[in-house]
Amino acid sequence: MLFRRGPKGYRPVGPIMKMTGRGLRTAGVASAKGARWLGDRGEELWDRIPRDEIADRVGGYLESAREAIDDAVSHEVSDLRKAIRRRRRKLGL
């Protein structure tokens, strides 16, 4: 969702990326040596991220959201059916 374009035509992650670039320039990472250090360090940090745990949690959130949506839709459909029956009875159909 961060990389999609919003209604105003820009990506929500754009300002974050802009500020990150400013921070890197301020820290002096614009040089090749600094970029290499950042790349090495980023790889170490990337390896420390518990991607499997994150995937499991997000999967659980999605499953519970699906169940809630299915439940809400089934209740709405049953309510609409009841309303249609009441209306048909009132109209004498």
PDB file of N, CA, C and O in Angstrom:
ATOM      1  N   MET A   1       0.810  -1.191   0.000  1.00  0.00           N
ATOM      2  CA  MET A   1       0.000   0.000   0.000  1.00  0.00           C
ATOM      3  C   MET A   1       0.859   1.262   0.000  1.00  0.00           C
ATOM      4  O   MET A   1       0.411   2.321  -0.440  1.00  0.00           O
ATOM      5  N   LEU A   2       2.081   1.150   0.489  1.00  0.00           N
ATOM      6  CA  LEU A   2       2.931   2.332   0.519  1.00  0.00           C
ATOM      7  C   LEU A   2       3.389   2.737  -0.877  1.00  0.00           C
ATOM      8  O   LEU A   2       3.696   3.904  -1.120  1.00  0.00           O
ATOM      9  N   PHE A   3       3.434   1.754  -1.808  1.00  0.00           N
ATOM     10  CA  PHE A   3       3.969   2.052  -3.131  1.00  0.00           C
ATOM     11  C   PHE A   3       2.900   2.379  -4.160  1.00  0.00           C
ATOM     12  O   PHE A   3       3.222   2.751  -5.288  1.00  0.00           O
ATOM     13  N   ARG A   4       1.638   2.246  -3.789  1.00  0.00           N
ATOM     14  CA  ARG A   4       0.566   2.597  -4.715  1.00  0.00           C
ATOM     15  C   ARG A   4       0.461   4.107  -4.817  1.00  0.00           C
ATOM     16  O   ARG A   4       0.949   4.836  -3.953  1.00  0.00           O
ATOM     17  N   ARG A   5      -0.169   4.561  -5.863  1.00  0.00           N
ATOM     18  CA  ARG A   5      -0.380   6.005  -6.019  1.00  0.00           C
ATOM     19  C   ARG A   5      -1.678   6.382  -5.328  1.00  0.00           C
ATOM     20  O   ARG A   5      -2.697   5.707  -5.481  1.00  0.00           O
ATOM     21  N   GLY A   6      -1.631   7.456  -4.573  1.00  0.00           N
ATOM     22  CA  GLY A   6      -2.811   7.935  -3.868  1.00  0.00           C
ATOM     23  C   GLY A   6      -3.677   8.790  -4.770  1.00  0.00           C
ATOM     24  O   GLY A   6      -3.369   8.947  -5.951  1.00  0.00           O
ATOM     25  N   PRO A   7      -4.759   9.346  -4.237  1.00  0.00           N
ATOM     26  CA  PRO A   7      -5.666  10.159  -5.049  1.00  0.00           C
ATOM     27  C   PRO A   7      -5.016  11.423  -5.588  1.00  0.00           C
ATOM     28  O   PRO A   7      -5.454  11.948  -6.611  1.00  0.00           O
ATOM     29  N   LYS A   8      -3.989  11.918  -4.929  1.00  0.00           N
ATOM     30  CA  LYS A   8      -3.315  13.130  -5.405  1.00  0.00           C
ATOM     31  C   LYS A   8      -2.209  12.813  -6.399  1.00  0.00           C
ATOM     32  O   LYS A   8      -1.568  13.727  -6.919  1.00  0.00           O
ATOM     33  N   GLY A   9      -1.974  11.520  -6.675  1.00  0.00           N
ATOM     34  CA  GLY A   9      -1.013  11.143  -7.697  1.00  0.00           C
ATOM     35  C   GLY A   9       0.388  10.846  -7.194  1.00  0.00           C
ATOM     36  O   GLY A   9       1.265  10.524  -7.996  1.00  0.00           O
ATOM     37  N   TYR A  10       0.628  10.942  -5.898  1.00  0.00           N
ATOM     38  CA  TYR A  10       1.965  10.612  -5.399  1.00  0.00           C
ATOM     39  C   TYR A  10       1.887   9.384  -4.498  1.00  0.00           C
ATOM     40  O   TYR A  10       0.813   9.003  -4.031  1.00  0.00           O
ATOM     41  N   ARG A  11       3.041   8.777  -4.266  1.00  0.00           N
ATOM     42  CA  ARG A  11       3.101   7.577  -3.444  1.00  0.00           C
ATOM     43  C   ARG A  11       3.302   7.975  -1.982  1.00  0.00           C
ATOM     44  O   ARG A  11       4.096   8.873  -1.701  1.00  0.00           O
ATOM     45  N   PRO A  12       2.606   7.335  -1.048  1.00  0.00           N
ATOM     46  CA  PRO A  12       2.768   7.665   0.368  1.00  0.00           C
ATOM     47  C   PRO A  12       4.182   7.459   0.888  1.00  0.00           C
ATOM     48  O   PRO A  12       4.571   8.094   1.868  1.00  0.00           O
ATOM     49  N   VAL A  13       4.957   6.588   0.256  1.00  0.00           N
ATOM     50  CA  VAL A  13       6.312   6.329   0.717  1.00  0.00           C
ATOM     51  C   VAL A  13       7.296   7.384   0.191  1.00  0.00           C
ATOM     52  O   VAL A  13       8.446   7.425   0.629  1.00  0.00           O
ATOM     53  N   GLY A  14       6.860   8.227  -0.733  1.00  0.00           N
ATOM     54  CA  GLY A  14       7.735   9.239  -1.337  1.00  0.00           C
ATOM     55  C   GLY A  14       8.407  10.163  -0.331  1.00  0.00           C
ATOM     56  O   GLY A  14       9.628  10.311  -0.370  1.00  0.00           O
ATOM     57  N   PRO A  15       7.649  10.791   0.571  1.00  0.00           N
ATOM     58  CA  PRO A  15       8.296  11.672   1.546  1.00  0.00           C
ATOM     59  C   PRO A  15       9.293  10.947   2.448  1.00  0.00           C
ATOM     60  O   PRO A  15      10.305  11.523   2.848  1.00  0.00           O
ATOM     61  N   ILE A  16       9.010   9.699   2.764  1.00  0.00           N
ATOM     62  CA  ILE A  16       9.938   8.919   3.592  1.00  0.00           C
ATOM     63  C   ILE A  16      11.246   8.715   2.845  1.00  0.00           C
ATOM     64  O   ILE A  16      12.324   8.879   3.417  1.00  0.00           O
ATOM     65  N   MET A  17      11.154   8.359   1.572  1.00  0.00           N
ATOM     66  CA  MET A  17      12.360   8.133   0.777  1.00  0.00           C
ATOM     67  C   MET A  17      13.149   9.443   0.612  1.00  0.00           C
ATOM     68  O   MET A  17      14.380   9.440   0.640  1.00  0.00           O
ATOM     69  N   LYS A  18      12.432  10.554   0.442  1.00  0.00           N
ATOM     70  CA  LYS A  18      13.106  11.838   0.282  1.00  0.00           C
ATOM     71  C   LYS A  18      13.891  12.185   1.555  1.00  0.00           C
ATOM     72  O   LYS A  18      15.045  12.606   1.483  1.00  0.00           O
ATOM     73  N   MET A  19      13.259  12.006   2.710  1.00  0.00           N
ATOM     74  CA  MET A  19      13.932  12.321   3.973  1.00  0.00           C
ATOM     75  C   MET A  19      15.081  11.358   4.251  1.00  0.00           C
ATOM     76  O   MET A  19      16.090  11.750   4.838  1.00  0.00           O
ATOM     77  N   THR A  20      14.935  10.101   3.834  1.00  0.00           N
ATOM     78  CA  THR A  20      16.027   9.145   3.998  1.00  0.00           C
ATOM     79  C   THR A  20      17.234   9.586   3.195  1.00  0.00           C
ATOM     80  O   THR A  20      18.363   9.532   3.684  1.00  0.00           O
ATOM     81  N   GLY A  21      17.004  10.023   1.967  1.00  0.00           N
ATOM     82  CA  GLY A  21      18.106  10.507   1.137  1.00  0.00           C
ATOM     83  C   GLY A  21      18.779  11.723   1.750  1.00  0.00           C
ATOM     84  O   GLY A  21      20.004  11.842   1.711  1.00  0.00           O
ATOM     85  N   ARG A  22      17.986  12.628   2.316  1.00  0.00           N
ATOM     86  CA  ARG A  22      18.553  13.797   2.977  1.00  0.00           C
ATOM     87  C   ARG A  22      19.395  13.391   4.173  1.00  0.00           C
ATOM     88  O   ARG A  22      20.482  13.925   4.395  1.00  0.00           O
ATOM     89  N   GLY A  23      18.877  12.437   4.943  1.00  0.00           N
ATOM     90  CA  GLY A  23      19.612  11.968   6.117  1.00  0.00           C
ATOM     91  C   GLY A  23      20.920  11.308   5.735  1.00  0.00           C
ATOM     92  O   GLY A  23      21.928  11.488   6.418  1.00  0.00           O
ATOM     93  N   LEU A  24      20.918  10.547   4.655  1.00  0.00           N
ATOM     94  CA  LEU A  24      22.148   9.897   4.206  1.00  0.00           C
ATOM     95  C   LEU A  24      23.165  10.932   3.726  1.00  0.00           C
ATOM     96  O   LEU A  24      24.357  10.822   4.010  1.00  0.00           O
ATOM     97  N   ARG A  25      22.679  11.936   2.996  1.00  0.00           N
ATOM     98  CA  ARG A  25      23.603  12.984   2.540  1.00  0.00           C
ATOM     99  C   ARG A  25      24.180  13.744   3.730  1.00  0.00           C
ATOM    100  O   ARG A  25      25.363  14.084   3.748  1.00  0.00           O
ATOM    101  N   THR A  26      23.337  14.004   4.720  1.00  0.00           N
ATOM    102  CA  THR A  26      23.794  14.724   5.907  1.00  0.00           C
ATOM    103  C   THR A  26      24.830  13.897   6.664  1.00  0.00           C
ATOM    104  O   THR A  26      25.794  14.439   7.204  1.00  0.00           O
ATOM    105  N   ALA A  27      24.625  12.589   6.697  1.00  0.00           N
ATOM    106  CA  ALA A  27      25.558  11.705   7.399  1.00  0.00           C
ATOM    107  C   ALA A  27      26.824  11.469   6.591  1.00  0.00           C
ATOM    108  O   ALA A  27      27.774  10.873   7.098  1.00  0.00           O
ATOM    109  N   GLY A  28      26.855  11.918   5.362  1.00  0.00           N
ATOM    110  CA  GLY A  28      28.057  11.767   4.545  1.00  0.00           C
ATOM    111  C   GLY A  28      28.157  10.416   3.879  1.00  0.00           C
ATOM    112  O   GLY A  28      29.260   9.954   3.589  1.00  0.00           O
ATOM    113  N   VAL A  29      27.056   9.784   3.632  1.00  0.00           N
ATOM    114  CA  VAL A  29      27.072   8.451   3.037  1.00  0.00           C
ATOM    115  C   VAL A  29      27.038   8.543   1.511  1.00  0.00           C
ATOM    116  O   VAL A  29      26.950   7.518   0.835  1.00  0.00           O
ATOM    117  N   ALA A  30      27.104   9.733   0.971  1.00  0.00           N
ATOM    118  CA  ALA A  30      27.040   9.894  -0.479  1.00  0.00           C
ATOM    119  C   ALA A  30      28.299   9.370  -1.162  1.00  0.00           C
ATOM    120  O   ALA A  30      28.298   9.188  -2.380  1.00  0.00           O
ATOM    121  N   SER A  31      29.356   9.128  -0.424  1.00  0.00           N
ATOM    122  CA  SER A  31      30.584   8.614  -1.033  1.00  0.00           C
ATOM    123  C   SER A  31      30.464   7.109  -1.268  1.00  0.00           C
ATOM    124  O   SER A  31      29.591   6.451  -0.700  1.00  0.00           O
ATOM    125  N   ALA A  32      31.345   6.573  -2.106  1.00  0.00           N
ATOM    126  CA  ALA A  32      31.328   5.140  -2.410  1.00  0.00           C
ATOM    127  C   ALA A  32      31.636   4.316  -1.163  1.00  0.00           C
ATOM    128  O   ALA A  32      31.037   3.264  -0.940  1.00  0.00           O
ATOM    129  N   LYS A  33      32.577   4.804  -0.351  1.00  0.00           N
ATOM    130  CA  LYS A  33      32.929   4.085   0.869  1.00  0.00           C
ATOM    131  C   LYS A  33      31.729   4.023   1.817  1.00  0.00           C
ATOM    132  O   LYS A  33      31.441   2.976   2.397  1.00  0.00           O
ATOM    133  N   GLY A  34      31.039   5.146   1.968  1.00  0.00           N
ATOM    134  CA  GLY A  34      29.867   5.190   2.834  1.00  0.00           C
ATOM    135  C   GLY A  34      28.746   4.326   2.304  1.00  0.00           C
ATOM    136  O   GLY A  34      28.051   3.663   3.075  1.00  0.00           O
ATOM    137  N   ALA A  35      28.562   4.325   0.993  1.00  0.00           N
ATOM    138  CA  ALA A  35      27.519   3.498   0.394  1.00  0.00           C
ATOM    139  C   ALA A  35      27.829   2.026   0.588  1.00  0.00           C
ATOM    140  O   ALA A  35      26.925   1.228   0.840  1.00  0.00           O
ATOM    141  N   ARG A  36      29.108   1.654   0.471  1.00  0.00           N
ATOM    142  CA  ARG A  36      29.510   0.261   0.684  1.00  0.00           C
ATOM    143  C   ARG A  36      29.238  -0.140   2.129  1.00  0.00           C
ATOM    144  O   ARG A  36      28.713  -1.221   2.395  1.00  0.00           O
ATOM    145  N   TRP A  37      29.602   0.747   3.068  1.00  0.00           N
ATOM    146  CA  TRP A  37      29.365   0.460   4.491  1.00  0.00           C
ATOM    147  C   TRP A  37      27.870   0.286   4.750  1.00  0.00           C
ATOM    148  O   TRP A  37      27.453  -0.627   5.462  1.00  0.00           O
ATOM    149  N   LEU A  38      27.069   1.179   4.160  1.00  0.00           N
ATOM    150  CA  LEU A  38      25.633   1.112   4.344  1.00  0.00           C
ATOM    151  C   LEU A  38      25.073  -0.178   3.745  1.00  0.00           C
ATOM    152  O   LEU A  38      24.191  -0.805   4.332  1.00  0.00           O
ATOM    153  N   GLY A  39      25.581  -0.572   2.582  1.00  0.00           N
ATOM    154  CA  GLY A  39      25.133  -1.816   1.960  1.00  0.00           C
ATOM    155  C   GLY A  39      25.445  -3.020   2.823  1.00  0.00           C
ATOM    156  O   GLY A  39      24.602  -3.900   2.997  1.00  0.00           O
ATOM    157  N   ASP A  40      26.661  -3.064   3.369  1.00  0.00           N
ATOM    158  CA  ASP A  40      27.034  -4.185   4.239  1.00  0.00           C
ATOM    159  C   ASP A  40      26.177  -4.202   5.494  1.00  0.00           C
ATOM    160  O   ASP A  40      25.685  -5.250   5.912  1.00  0.00           O
ATOM    161  N   ARG A  41      26.009  -3.057   6.075  1.00  0.00           N
ATOM    162  CA  ARG A  41      25.230  -2.954   7.308  1.00  0.00           C
ATOM    163  C   ARG A  41      23.757  -3.277   7.037  1.00  0.00           C
ATOM    164  O   ARG A  41      23.103  -3.937   7.845  1.00  0.00           O
ATOM    165  N   GLY A  42      23.252  -2.817   5.918  1.00  0.00           N
ATOM    166  CA  GLY A  42      21.871  -3.103   5.562  1.00  0.00           C
ATOM    167  C   GLY A  42      21.639  -4.590   5.380  1.00  0.00           C
ATOM    168  O   GLY A  42      20.584  -5.104   5.751  1.00  0.00           O
ATOM    169  N   GLU A  43      22.615  -5.287   4.811  1.00  0.00           N
ATOM    170  CA  GLU A  43      22.496  -6.728   4.646  1.00  0.00           C
ATOM    171  C   GLU A  43      22.433  -7.434   5.995  1.00  0.00           C
ATOM    172  O   GLU A  43      21.654  -8.370   6.174  1.00  0.00           O
ATOM    173  N   GLU A  44      23.249  -6.989   6.939  1.00  0.00           N
ATOM    174  CA  GLU A  44      23.212  -7.571   8.282  1.00  0.00           C
ATOM    175  C   GLU A  44      21.853  -7.328   8.936  1.00  0.00           C
ATOM    176  O   GLU A  44      21.265  -8.230   9.532  1.00  0.00           O
ATOM    177  N   LEU A  45      21.374  -6.109   8.813  1.00  0.00           N
ATOM    178  CA  LEU A  45      20.077  -5.785   9.411  1.00  0.00           C
ATOM    179  C   LEU A  45      18.956  -6.563   8.742  1.00  0.00           C
ATOM    180  O   LEU A  45      18.029  -7.021   9.411  1.00  0.00           O
ATOM    181  N   TRP A  46      19.036  -6.716   7.421  1.00  0.00           N
ATOM    182  CA  TRP A  46      18.016  -7.461   6.690  1.00  0.00           C
ATOM    183  C   TRP A  46      17.973  -8.917   7.156  1.00  0.00           C
ATOM    184  O   TRP A  46      16.900  -9.513   7.244  1.00  0.00           O
ATOM    185  N   ASP A  47      19.130  -9.481   7.451  1.00  0.00           N
ATOM    186  CA  ASP A  47      19.184 -10.861   7.925  1.00  0.00           C
ATOM    187  C   ASP A  47      18.577 -11.004   9.312  1.00  0.00           C
ATOM    188  O   ASP A  47      18.118 -12.091   9.664  1.00  0.00           O
ATOM    189  N   ARG A  48      18.560  -9.955  10.103  1.00  0.00           N
ATOM    190  CA  ARG A  48      18.031 -10.015  11.468  1.00  0.00           C
ATOM    191  C   ARG A  48      16.512  -9.858  11.525  1.00  0.00           C
ATOM    192  O   ARG A  48      15.910 -10.074  12.577  1.00  0.00           O
ATOM    193  N   ILE A  49      15.892  -9.487  10.414  1.00  0.00           N
ATOM    194  CA  ILE A  49      14.438  -9.308  10.388  1.00  0.00           C
ATOM    195  C   ILE A  49      13.770 -10.679  10.382  1.00  0.00           C
ATOM    196  O   ILE A  49      14.083 -11.512   9.532  1.00  0.00           O
ATOM    197  N   PRO A  50      12.854 -10.925  11.320  1.00  0.00           N
ATOM    198  CA  PRO A  50      12.165 -12.230  11.376  1.00  0.00           C
ATOM    199  C   PRO A  50      11.046 -12.304  10.336  1.00  0.00           C
ATOM    200  O   PRO A  50       9.870 -12.168  10.673  1.00  0.00           O
ATOM    201  N   ARG A  51      11.413 -12.516   9.087  1.00  0.00           N
ATOM    202  CA  ARG A  51      10.444 -12.493   7.997  1.00  0.00           C
ATOM    203  C   ARG A  51       9.379 -13.582   8.128  1.00  0.00           C
ATOM    204  O   ARG A  51       8.212 -13.345   7.816  1.00  0.00           O
ATOM    205  N   ASP A  52       9.771 -14.776   8.587  1.00  0.00           N
ATOM    206  CA  ASP A  52       8.788 -15.859   8.732  1.00  0.00           C
ATOM    207  C   ASP A  52       7.738 -15.509   9.786  1.00  0.00           C
ATOM    208  O   ASP A  52       6.547 -15.753   9.596  1.00  0.00           O
ATOM    209  N   GLU A  53       8.194 -14.939  10.890  1.00  0.00           N
ATOM    210  CA  GLU A  53       7.259 -14.550  11.948  1.00  0.00           C
ATOM    211  C   GLU A  53       6.309 -13.458  11.457  1.00  0.00           C
ATOM    212  O   GLU A  53       5.112 -13.490  11.741  1.00  0.00           O
ATOM    213  N   ILE A  54       6.853 -12.502  10.724  1.00  0.00           N
ATOM    214  CA  ILE A  54       6.028 -11.422  10.176  1.00  0.00           C
ATOM    215  C   ILE A  54       4.996 -11.994   9.203  1.00  0.00           C
ATOM    216  O   ILE A  54       3.829 -11.603   9.228  1.00  0.00           O
ATOM    217  N   ALA A  55       5.430 -12.916   8.352  1.00  0.00           N
ATOM    218  CA  ALA A  55       4.510 -13.522   7.388  1.00  0.00           C
ATOM    219  C   ALA A  55       3.402 -14.283   8.113  1.00  0.00           C
ATOM    220  O   ALA A  55       2.240 -14.213   7.713  1.00  0.00           O
ATOM    221  N   ASP A  56       3.752 -15.009   9.176  1.00  0.00           N
ATOM    222  CA  ASP A  56       2.735 -15.742   9.938  1.00  0.00           C
ATOM    223  C   ASP A  56       1.730 -14.794  10.579  1.00  0.00           C
ATOM    224  O   ASP A  56       0.524 -15.035  10.532  1.00  0.00           O
ATOM    225  N   ARG A  57       2.229 -13.717  11.178  1.00  0.00           N
ATOM    226  CA  ARG A  57       1.324 -12.758  11.828  1.00  0.00           C
ATOM    227  C   ARG A  57       0.406 -12.088  10.825  1.00  0.00           C
ATOM    228  O   ARG A  57      -0.800 -11.983  11.050  1.00  0.00           O
ATOM    229  N   VAL A  58       0.977 -11.635   9.716  1.00  0.00           N
ATOM    230  CA  VAL A  58       0.163 -10.966   8.695  1.00  0.00           C
ATOM    231  C   VAL A  58      -0.863 -11.947   8.133  1.00  0.00           C
ATOM    232  O   VAL A  58      -2.010 -11.580   7.877  1.00  0.00           O
ATOM    233  N   GLY A  59      -0.438 -13.204   7.944  1.00  0.00           N
ATOM    234  CA  GLY A  59      -1.375 -14.220   7.472  1.00  0.00           C
ATOM    235  C   GLY A  59      -2.526 -14.409   8.450  1.00  0.00           C
ATOM    236  O   GLY A  59      -3.677 -14.554   8.039  1.00  0.00           O
ATOM    237  N   GLY A  60      -2.215 -14.409   9.742  1.00  0.00           N
ATOM    238  CA  GLY A  60      -3.266 -14.520  10.757  1.00  0.00           C
ATOM    239  C   GLY A  60      -4.207 -13.336  10.730  1.00  0.00           C
ATOM    240  O   GLY A  60      -5.423 -13.495  10.841  1.00  0.00           O
ATOM    241  N   TYR A  61      -3.637 -12.134  10.580  1.00  0.00           N
ATOM    242  CA  TYR A  61      -4.473 -10.929  10.503  1.00  0.00           C
ATOM    243  C   TYR A  61      -5.395 -10.992   9.288  1.00  0.00           C
ATOM    244  O   TYR A  61      -6.575 -10.652   9.376  1.00  0.00           O
ATOM    245  N   LEU A  62      -4.848 -11.429   8.156  1.00  0.00           N
ATOM    246  CA  LEU A  62      -5.652 -11.506   6.944  1.00  0.00           C
ATOM    247  C   LEU A  62      -6.768 -12.533   7.088  1.00  0.00           C
ATOM    248  O   LEU A  62      -7.896 -12.300   6.652  1.00  0.00           O
ATOM    249  N   GLU A  63      -6.448 -13.669   7.701  1.00  0.00           N
ATOM    250  CA  GLU A  63      -7.464 -14.704   7.893  1.00  0.00           C
ATOM    251  C   GLU A  63      -8.589 -14.207   8.792  1.00  0.00           C
ATOM    252  O   GLU A  63      -9.764 -14.423   8.494  1.00  0.00           O
ATOM    253  N   SER A  64      -8.238 -13.540   9.895  1.00  0.00           N
ATOM    254  CA  SER A  64      -9.281 -13.029  10.786  1.00  0.00           C
ATOM    255  C   SER A  64     -10.089 -11.920  10.104  1.00  0.00           C
ATOM    256  O   SER A  64     -11.293 -11.802  10.330  1.00  0.00           O
ATOM    257  N   ALA A  65      -9.434 -11.115   9.277  1.00  0.00           N
ATOM    258  CA  ALA A  65     -10.159 -10.072   8.538  1.00  0.00           C
ATOM    259  C   ALA A  65     -11.129 -10.703   7.542  1.00  0.00           C
ATOM    260  O   ALA A  65     -12.265 -10.251   7.401  1.00  0.00           O
ATOM    261  N   ARG A  66     -10.671 -11.758   6.849  1.00  0.00           N
ATOM    262  CA  ARG A  66     -11.561 -12.462   5.916  1.00  0.00           C
ATOM    263  C   ARG A  66     -12.778 -13.026   6.632  1.00  0.00           C
ATOM    264  O   ARG A  66     -13.904 -12.907   6.149  1.00  0.00           O
ATOM    265  N   GLU A  67     -12.545 -13.641   7.789  1.00  0.00           N
ATOM    266  CA  GLU A  67     -13.647 -14.218   8.549  1.00  0.00           C
ATOM    267  C   GLU A  67     -14.634 -13.134   8.994  1.00  0.00           C
ATOM    268  O   GLU A  67     -15.847 -13.330   8.923  1.00  0.00           O
ATOM    269  N   ALA A  68     -14.114 -11.998   9.450  1.00  0.00           N
ATOM    270  CA  ALA A  68     -14.986 -10.898   9.880  1.00  0.00           C
ATOM    271  C   ALA A  68     -15.793 -10.352   8.715  1.00  0.00           C
ATOM    272  O   ALA A  68     -16.980 -10.056   8.858  1.00  0.00           O
ATOM    273  N   ILE A  69     -15.150 -10.218   7.564  1.00  0.00           N
ATOM    274  CA  ILE A  69     -15.851  -9.711   6.379  1.00  0.00           C
ATOM    275  C   ILE A  69     -16.915 -10.706   5.938  1.00  0.00           C
ATOM    276  O   ILE A  69     -18.042 -10.316   5.633  1.00  0.00           O
ATOM    277  N   ASP A  70     -16.564 -11.997   5.902  1.00  0.00           N
ATOM    278  CA  ASP A  70     -17.544 -13.017   5.524  1.00  0.00           C
ATOM    279  C   ASP A  70     -18.736 -13.010   6.471  1.00  0.00           C
ATOM    280  O   ASP A  70     -19.881 -13.123   6.034  1.00  0.00           O
ATOM    281  N   ASP A  71     -18.470 -12.879   7.757  1.00  0.00           N
ATOM    282  CA  ASP A  71     -19.538 -12.853   8.753  1.00  0.00           C
ATOM    283  C   ASP A  71     -20.446 -11.641   8.546  1.00  0.00           C
ATOM    284  O   ASP A  71     -21.671 -11.761   8.579  1.00  0.00           O
ATOM    285  N   ALA A  72     -19.838 -10.479   8.333  1.00  0.00           N
ATOM    286  CA  ALA A  72     -20.619  -9.255   8.135  1.00  0.00           C
ATOM    287  C   ALA A  72     -21.462  -9.347   6.866  1.00  0.00           C
ATOM    288  O   ALA A  72     -22.625  -8.946   6.856  1.00  0.00           O
ATOM    289  N   VAL A  73     -20.873  -9.874   5.802  1.00  0.00           N
ATOM    290  CA  VAL A  73     -21.604  -9.986   4.532  1.00  0.00           C
ATOM    291  C   VAL A  73     -22.762 -10.963   4.666  1.00  0.00           C
ATOM    292  O   VAL A  73     -23.856 -10.701   4.167  1.00  0.00           O
ATOM    293  N   SER A  74     -22.530 -12.095   5.340  1.00  0.00           N
ATOM    294  CA  SER A  74     -23.622 -13.069   5.487  1.00  0.00           C
ATOM    295  C   SER A  74     -24.771 -12.484   6.308  1.00  0.00           C
ATOM    296  O   SER A  74     -25.937 -12.737   6.005  1.00  0.00           O
ATOM    297  N   HIS A  75     -24.453 -11.704   7.346  1.00  0.00           N
ATOM    298  CA  HIS A  75     -25.511 -11.050   8.123  1.00  0.00           C
ATOM    299  C   HIS A  75     -26.266 -10.029   7.278  1.00  0.00           C
ATOM    300  O   HIS A  75     -27.491  -9.941   7.359  1.00  0.00           O
ATOM    301  N   GLU A  76     -25.550  -9.265   6.477  1.00  0.00           N
ATOM    302  CA  GLU A  76     -26.199  -8.273   5.616  1.00  0.00           C
ATOM    303  C   GLU A  76     -27.110  -8.941   4.595  1.00  0.00           C
ATOM    304  O   GLU A  76     -28.218  -8.470   4.338  1.00  0.00           O
ATOM    305  N   VAL A  77     -26.637 -10.041   4.015  1.00  0.00           N
ATOM    306  CA  VAL A  77     -27.444 -10.749   3.016  1.00  0.00           C
ATOM    307  C   VAL A  77     -28.714 -11.287   3.658  1.00  0.00           C
ATOM    308  O   VAL A  77     -29.797 -11.176   3.083  1.00  0.00           O
ATOM    309  N   SER A  78     -28.587 -11.873   4.853  1.00  0.00           N
ATOM    310  CA  SER A  78     -29.788 -12.398   5.512  1.00  0.00           C
ATOM    311  C   SER A  78     -30.747 -11.268   5.874  1.00  0.00           C
ATOM    312  O   SER A  78     -31.961 -11.424   5.742  1.00  0.00           O
ATOM    313  N   ASP A  79     -30.220 -10.135   6.328  1.00  0.00           N
ATOM    314  CA  ASP A  79     -31.080  -8.985   6.633  1.00  0.00           C
ATOM    315  C   ASP A  79     -31.785  -8.478   5.373  1.00  0.00           C
ATOM    316  O   ASP A  79     -32.963  -8.121   5.425  1.00  0.00           O
ATOM    317  N   LEU A  80     -31.085  -8.443   4.257  1.00  0.00           N
ATOM    318  CA  LEU A  80     -31.697  -7.992   3.008  1.00  0.00           C
ATOM    319  C   LEU A  80     -32.782  -8.957   2.556  1.00  0.00           C
ATOM    320  O   LEU A  80     -33.832  -8.530   2.076  1.00  0.00           O
ATOM    321  N   ARG A  81     -32.541 -10.247   2.703  1.00  0.00           N
ATOM    322  CA  ARG A  81     -33.564 -11.228   2.331  1.00  0.00           C
ATOM    323  C   ARG A  81     -34.827 -11.049   3.176  1.00  0.00           C
ATOM    324  O   ARG A  81     -35.944 -11.101   2.662  1.00  0.00           O
ATOM    325  N   LYS A  82     -34.631 -10.837   4.479  1.00  0.00           N
ATOM    326  CA  LYS A  82     -35.785 -10.609   5.356  1.00  0.00           C
ATOM    327  C   LYS A  82     -36.542  -9.355   4.939  1.00  0.00           C
ATOM    328  O   LYS A  82     -37.773  -9.344   4.921  1.00  0.00           O
ATOM    329  N   ALA A  83     -35.799  -8.293   4.602  1.00  0.00           N
ATOM    330  CA  ALA A  83     -36.435  -7.039   4.188  1.00  0.00           C
ATOM    331  C   ALA A  83     -37.210  -7.236   2.893  1.00  0.00           C
ATOM    332  O   ALA A  83     -38.298  -6.682   2.729  1.00  0.00           O
ATOM    333  N   ILE A  84     -36.662  -8.016   1.979  1.00  0.00           N
ATOM    334  CA  ILE A  84     -37.360  -8.281   0.711  1.00  0.00           C
ATOM    335  C   ILE A  84     -38.647  -9.055   0.979  1.00  0.00           C
ATOM    336  O   ILE A  84     -39.689  -8.746   0.401  1.00  0.00           O
ATOM    337  N   ARG A  85     -38.579 -10.065   1.857  1.00  0.00           N
ATOM    338  CA  ARG A  85     -39.775 -10.841   2.197  1.00  0.00           C
ATOM    339  C   ARG A  85     -40.849  -9.938   2.819  1.00  0.00           C
ATOM    340  O   ARG A  85     -42.025 -10.025   2.467  1.00  0.00           O
ATOM    341  N   ARG A  86     -40.427  -9.072   3.745  1.00  0.00           N
ATOM    342  CA  ARG A  86     -41.391  -8.165   4.378  1.00  0.00           C
ATOM    343  C   ARG A  86     -42.034  -7.254   3.337  1.00  0.00           C
ATOM    344  O   ARG A  86     -43.246  -7.040   3.357  1.00  0.00           O
ATOM    345  N   ARG A  87     -41.227  -6.723   2.436  1.00  0.00           N
ATOM    346  CA  ARG A  87     -41.739  -5.809   1.414  1.00  0.00           C
ATOM    347  C   ARG A  87     -42.707  -6.524   0.473  1.00  0.00           C
ATOM    348  O   ARG A  87     -43.738  -5.970   0.092  1.00  0.00           O
ATOM    349  N   ARG A  88     -42.367  -7.760   0.102  1.00  0.00           N
ATOM    350  CA  ARG A  88     -43.242  -8.524  -0.811  1.00  0.00           C
ATOM    351  C   ARG A  88     -44.585  -8.831  -0.123  1.00  0.00           C
ATOM    352  O   ARG A  88     -45.647  -8.764  -0.742  1.00  0.00           O
ATOM    353  N   ARG A  89     -44.504  -9.171   1.185  1.00  0.00           N
ATOM    354  CA  ARG A  89     -45.746  -9.436   1.914  1.00  0.00           C
ATOM    355  C   ARG A  89     -46.591  -8.176   1.979  1.00  0.00           C
ATOM    356  O   ARG A  89     -47.811  -8.229   1.825  1.00  0.00           O
ATOM    357  N   LYS A  90     -45.939  -7.046   2.206  1.00  0.00           N
ATOM    358  CA  LYS A  90     -46.662  -5.772   2.316  1.00  0.00           C
ATOM    359  C   LYS A  90     -47.307  -5.402   0.976  1.00  0.00           C
ATOM    360  O   LYS A  90     -48.399  -4.836   0.937  1.00  0.00           O
ATOM    361  N   LEU A  91     -46.613  -5.730  -0.118  1.00  0.00           N
ATOM    362  CA  LEU A  91     -47.157  -5.419  -1.455  1.00  0.00           C
ATOM    363  C   LEU A  91     -48.151  -6.475  -1.909  1.00  0.00           C
ATOM    364  O   LEU A  91     -48.861  -6.264  -2.892  1.00  0.00           O
ATOM    365  N   GLY A  92     -48.219  -7.605  -1.218  1.00  0.00           N
ATOM    366  CA  GLY A  92     -49.173  -8.653  -1.584  1.00  0.00           C
ATOM    367  C   GLY A  92     -48.678  -9.541  -2.700  1.00  0.00           C
ATOM    368  O   GLY A  92     -49.479 -10.104  -3.446  1.00  0.00           O
ATOM    369  N   LEU A  93     -47.388  -9.675  -2.826  1.00  0.00           N
ATOM    370  CA  LEU A  93     -46.841 -10.528  -3.886  1.00  0.00           C
ATOM    371  C   LEU A  93     -46.535 -11.913  -3.409  1.00  0.00           C
ATOM    372  O   LEU A  93     -46.070 -12.745  -4.187  1.00  0.00           O
TER     373      LEU A  93
END
